[in-house]
Amino acid sequence: MPRTVEVTELALRDGHQSLLATRMATEDMVGICEEIDQAGYWSVECWGGATYDSCIRFLNEDPWERLRTFRKLMPNSRLQMLLRGQNLLGYRHYEDSVVDRFVDKAAENGMDVFRVFDALNDVRNLRQALAAVKRTGKHAEGTICYTVSPLHTIEAFVEMAAQLRDLGCDSICIKDMAALLKPQPAYDLVRGIKETCGDDMLVHVHVHSTTGVTLVSLMKAIEAGADIVDTSISSLSLGPGHNPTEALVEMLEGTGYETRLDKDRLVKIKEHFAGVRPRYAEFESKFIGVESQIFESQIPGGMISNMESQLKQQGAGDRVKEVMQEVPKVRKDAGFPPLVTPSSQIVGTQAVFNVLMGRYKSLTGEFADLMLGYYGKTIGPRDPEVVEAAKEQAKKESITERPADLLKPEWDELRKRAVALDGCNGSDEDVLTFAMFPQVAPKFFASRDQGPISVAKSAAEPAKEAVAGDGKAPVTSRVEYKVKIGDKTRKVLVEPA
């Protein structure tokens, strides 16, 4: 009998996050949820990552309402999210009681599988969130952020997997955010985890497609014993995104492995997003092919676009190559952190500063904190000269303890500040939204009653340019279009340029 390989579908979260700058509105997802729910996936990733931020920053959507909607429309599916450990969905560490509260509320609103990672692979930053998930009775997935450096070895990753097992994780995810996981290391790492943690430990493999080799990596991971793999439906795949779901199904035919996926439903899911995707063309990544040079630079596609934007704002758009050469040097000086949110943004921005102003002539506050241990510990030592520069600029000493241990209880103060805002409903969910994004939440609370805004272009009115909500145009300036998607006509609200 063929061995069943389970599949997690990414279209509702990382699929559009990677390809369309996380701008897809809930209204463009709800019409296909029934097919996704019945297609045979092990889980459906639909929340977390940048979706929370994008909902309130650009779409005037309540992310908690999005989660509740998915829960209602996909009653047979495990809903899955990406959680940044002690950072939750924000960009700083939160005190433990806030972490507990967030996990409790996410579970209460319908989340089933919590994929918990830390940008530095510091297990100390995962413990609180994982314990909170276990307490709710939901599925706790501990995560290894895969990266390559002189210090990152298969043995070190397997040791981290053993630590995650000891924390009670229900599964272990290998998260390859930059498509660096080549086929043989994929086999060796999965095999090592299985041998160390036991065959009953579920191993879940997540790879991007950017370098062009990772569909083969998924095959080798499956051969080594991987239980679950991540893919995205073909109409939301490839480039800086993920390998196509249908390609995985066909690849496994005749190999002794199979999925439980319903091909007819996959066609319907594909056609749905094929109809939706063109309306978000202005947000689409300009990178649509294969970039094997990432094996040298180790810079994820999204990080490249962010650096390009920063340089263009400074009138230095022609210096991208210099910055790409600087990033690996900054990463080495910082102790070889994996490049994933938020460490990728921190390292990338410092590389831009170094090129424009001279090496470490000016440090961002976040980079200084990274050098001083306020994000956690790194696998390698940090450059002592840069550490001293960080101390001088930040006016504080380096730390070795878990960063969250230095935080004072903050829930009462967060609630006090949140409920004072116009439009805050006083719920824990709203307080958490404020906690994650204190600069964005006030505007969202004030405009929430006006309803979601789609930032998609209307196929019916191609001359009208939809723009991301940058706060400059009043929400009352929306234009309504009627757009035909498949056999359905939807009303779409667009902010005019």
N, C-alpha and C positions, 0 to 999 in steps of 0.2 A: 504493500500500500504506500502511495506517495505520502511524504511528510507535509503537513499543512504549515505554510508560512503565513503568519498574520500580517495585516497591512493597516497602517494608520494613514488616513487621507489628510493632506495638508492644505487643500484648496481654500478653506475658510479662514486660515490664519497665515501660515508662512508662505503659502502659494502666492497670495496677492501682496503680502508684505515684501517679498523678495523681488517681485516683478512690477508692482503697481504702487509702490511707496505707501502701502497699507491704506489706500484711499477707498477701497470698495465698501459701499454702503450696505447695511443689512438688507435693505429692500432688494438688492441684486443677488442675495444669497437665499432668501426665504423660499423662493419658488422652486428650488431644487432640493431642499432639505429632506423631503419625503423619500426621494430616490436615494440620496446618500444614506439615509437611515436604514434602507432596505437592501443596500448593496453588498453587505457582508464584511464591512470593515471591523477590525478589532477596536479601533477608536477613531474619533473624528477630532482633530485639533482645530479649535475654533475660537480661542480666547488667549489673552496674555500677550507676551512679547510687546510689540508696538501698537497692537490694536486698541488697547485701552487709551493710550495717549492720542491716537489718531481720532478716535470716536469723539472725544471732547474738544480737541484742538481744531479739527477740520470739518467734522460731520454733524456737529450739534446733536450727537447721539449719546444716550446714557449707556455706558458699557455694561452696566449691570442688567439693564433691560435687554440688551443684545443677548447676554448669557441666558436670561430667563426665556427669551424667545427661542433660542436654540434648544433649550431643555424641553420646551413644549412641543416643538416641531420634530424632534428626534428622540422620541421616548425609548427607543430600542437600542440606542447607541451609547457607548462610553464617550462622554465629552472630555476633552483633554486640553490642558493649558500649559503654557511655558511661564515659569516663575523664577525670578532672578535671586533666589535665596533670600538673604537678609536685605537685599535691595527691593524685594517684592516686584513691583512693576515701575518703580521710580529709578532714580539715579544716585541715591545715597543709601546708607544703612539705616534701618529703622529699629527702634527699641523692640525688645522681644514681645511685649504685649500687643504691639501693633501688628507684628507678624502673625501672632496667634489669631487676632481678630480678623485679619484679612483672609486667612485660610478658612476659618470657621464660616465667614460670610460667603466665600466662593463655593464652598461645599453646600451650604444651605441653599444657594441660588441655582445649584444644578451641576457643579463641576464634579467629575469622577476621577480623573487621572491628573496628578500634579507632577509635571516634569520640572524638577528643581535643579538649578545649576548655579555655580558661582563663577564669575569671570576669571578668577585666579585659580580655580580648582582648589580653593582653601576649604577643606571639609568642615572646618569650624563654622564657616558661614552658611552651611547647609543644615546643620543639626536642628536648629529651632524650627525651621519651616517643615522639615521632614517629620519631626516629632508631632507638630501640629496636624499634619496630614494624617498620620497614623492615628491620632486621637479621634479624628472625625470618622475613622473607618473607611476612608477613601484610599485610592491606590497611590502609593508614594514611589515615584520613580527618581532615583538618584542619578545624577548626570556627570559624565566625564566630558569636559570640553577638549576635544582632540586637537592637538597642534603638533608642530615639529620644531625641534631645537636640539642643540647638542645635549641637553639635559633631559629631554622628554623621551622616554624609552617605553617599550611594551611592558617591561617589568614594573616601571613606575605607575603606569596606568592600571595594571592589574592589581597592584597594591592599593591604589585608590578605590578600585572596585571592591576589594575586601573590606575596606573601611566603610564603604556605603552599605555593604551587606550587614556589617555589624551594627549599623544604625537602624536596621530593620526594614530596609528598602524592599519593596515588592518586585521591583525590576531595576535594571541598570541600563541607562541609555549611553551610547557612544554618540556624542553630538559633534558632527564635523561641519562647522559653520562656513569654512572656506574651501571645501572640496579638496582637502589635502590628504584624505585617507585613501591611499593606494590599495590595490587588491591584496597583495601579500600581507601588509600590515593589518588589513581588515581581518583576514583569516587568523593571523597570529593573535590579535588582540581578543577577538571573540573566543577563540579556543582557550587562551590563557584565562579569561574570566570564567569560562565554564569549568575548567579544570580546578581553579582555585575556589570558586564560589559554589560549585555544584551544578549539575545539569538541570536541577529544578529552578535555578535562578533565571528568570526571564531576561534575555538580552535584547535590547531594542536599538536599532541602528538608524541614525539620522544623518544623511549626507546631502550636500548641495551638488549641483551638476556642473558647476562653473568650469572645472578643469577638463571635463570630458571623459574622465576615467571611472567615475564612481558607480555607474550601473554595473560595471564589472566588479567593483568593490562590494556591492550588495550581493552579487552572486557568490563571491568568495566568503563573505560573512555568513550567508545562508549555509554554505557547505560546511562551515566551521561550527554551526549550531545556533546561529541567530534565530530567535523566535519571532520577532516582529521587525518590520522595516517600514520606513516612511517614504511615501511617494506623493506626487501631486497629479491630479488629472491632467491629461496631455495638453489641453487648451490653456492651462496655467502652469506650464512646466518649462524646464531647460533654461539656458542663460544662467543668471545668478540664482535661479530658483532650484528646482528639484527634478529628479528623474520621473518620467511619466508613469502613472499607475498602470496603464494598459501595456506599456512596454515590459514592465516587470511580469505581468501575467503571461504574456506571450513568451518571454525569455525562459520561464520555468517549465514550459510545456516539454514533456519528454525527458526531464532531468531527474525525476524522482521526487520533485517538490511541486506543490500546487498551492494556490490561494483559494479562499472561499468566495471570491468576488464574482458577482453576477455581471457578465459582459454586457448584457443588454442594458442594464442600468448604468454601467460605465459610459456607454454611448450617449445616453440621455444627459448624464452629468457633463460630459465633454461638450455636447452641443449647447448646453445652457451657458457655460462659461465662454465658449467661443462667440456667443452672441453678446455677452456682457463686456468682454475684455476690450474691444475697440473703442468703447465709450470712455475708457480711462487712458487713452493713448498718450495724452500729454504727461502722464505720470509714469509712463513705462520706462524701464531702464533702457538706456541706449546700448547697453551691452547685451547682445542677443546670441552671441556665438560661444566659442570655447576659448579660454584663456589659460594656457598651460604655464605661462610665466608666473602665475600665482604660486607655483611650487617654489620659485625663487624668492619672490617678494613676501609671500604669505599674507597678502593684503586682500581681504574679502571685497567683493565687488561693490557692496554698499559703502564700504569705507573709502574706496577710491572716489566714488561720486561725491561723498561728503567733503573730501579734501579738495576736489576740483572746485566745488562751490565756494569753499573758504578762500581759495587762491584767487578766484575770479572776483570775489568781493574786494580783494586787496589790489586788484589790477595786475595780478601775477599769474594769470592762467597758463602762461607758457612754462611754468616751473614745476609742473606736476612730476616730471621724471626725477627732478632733484629730491622732491619730497618722498617719492616712492623708494629712492635709494636711502633716504634718511630714516624711514620707518623701522627697518630691521636694526639699525644702530640704536635708536631710542628704545626699542623693545629689549635689546640686550642690556642696555644700561639699567632698565627697570626690572631686570631679573627674569626675562623671558616669559611675561604673562601671555596666555592665549589672547588672541585678538577677537573679542566678542563683546557685546554690550555689557558694561560701559567701557571696558578697557580699550577696545578698538578706537572709540571716539577720543579717549584720553591720550593714547599714544599717537594717533593720527594728528590731532590738533597740535600736540607738542612738536611733532615733526614739521608741521607748517611753520610754527613759531621759529624753530631752529633755522629753517631755510631763509625766512624773511628777515630775522633779526640777529642771527648768529647763534651758535650752539649754546643753549641754556642761558642766554642773556636775559631771557624772561621766561618764567615758568607759569603755566596755568595753575590755578588753585587746585584743580583736580589732579594734575600731574604731581604737584608737590605732595598732595595727600597720598597718592599712589607710592611715591618714593619713600614716604615716612611710615608706611604700614597701615594707613587708615582705611584702606580697602581690603587688607588682609595680607597674608604672606605669599611670596612667589617662590617658584621652584629653585630659582637661582639667586645669588647675591646681587644687591643693587650697587651701582657704581658709587663709591664713597664720596667722591667729589660732588656728584649731582645730589646726593643725600644732604651734604652740607649746604649746598645752594638752596635746597628745598627748606631746610631748617631756617636759614637766614630769611628767606622770603615769607614763609608761613609763620614765623615767630613761634614755633613750637617744636618739641622734640619728637623723635621717631618712637613708635610703639611696637611691641611684640605680642601683646595680648589680642584676643578677638576684639575687633573694633566695636562691636555692639555692647561689649562689657563696659564701655566707657559712657554709654548713653543713659541718661536719666529717664524715668517714666515720662511719656509724652502724650498719652492718649487724651487725658483730660484737657490739656492745652490745645491739642489739635481740634477736639470737639468744640471748645469754646470759640476758637477762631472760625471754624467752619460754620457753625450755626448763626454766627453774626452776619454771614453773607446773604445778600439778597438772592432768594431763590433756593437756598439750601433747605432741604426738607427735614433735616435733623436726624436722618437715618444713619446707621453705622456705615452704610454703603456710601452715602454722600461725604461723610467725614473721611473715609478712606480715599475717595476721589480727591478731596482737598489735600490729604496727606501726600498722595503720590505726585500731584501737580499743582502746588499752591499758587503758581503764577497763572495757570490756565483755567483752573476750576471756577474762579469768581465770574469770569465772562460766560462760561458754560452754564452755571447755575442761573444766571440772569436771563439767558436766552433759551433755556431748555424748553419752556412751554411753547415756544414757537415751532418746535418739531425739527426732525432731522433735515439736513441739507445734503443733497447729493452733489458732489463736485465733479461728476462725470459729464462729459460732453453729450449733447443730444444729437443722435444721428439725424433727426429731423431738421435740426437747425445748425448745420456745421459751421456757419459763420460766427455763431456765438461761442466765445471761449469761456469755458468754466475754469475757475482758478481755485487753488487751495485757500481755505479761509485764513487769511493772514491777519485778520482783525482790522483791516483798513476799511473794508466795505461793510456798511451796516447790514445786519441780517435781514432788515426789511426790504433790501434791494433784490431779493430773490426773483428769479424768473421761472415760471412753470412751463414745462414742456410735456407733451404726451409722446412717449417713446414706445415703439413696438419691439418687444424682445420675444422672439419665437412667435407663439400664437397669443401672447398676452400684451396688453397695452398698459403701461404704467405711467403715473404722473411722477415727474422728476423735477425737483427744485434745484436750480443752479444759480450760483452767485455770478453775475456778469463781470467781465473784466472792466 
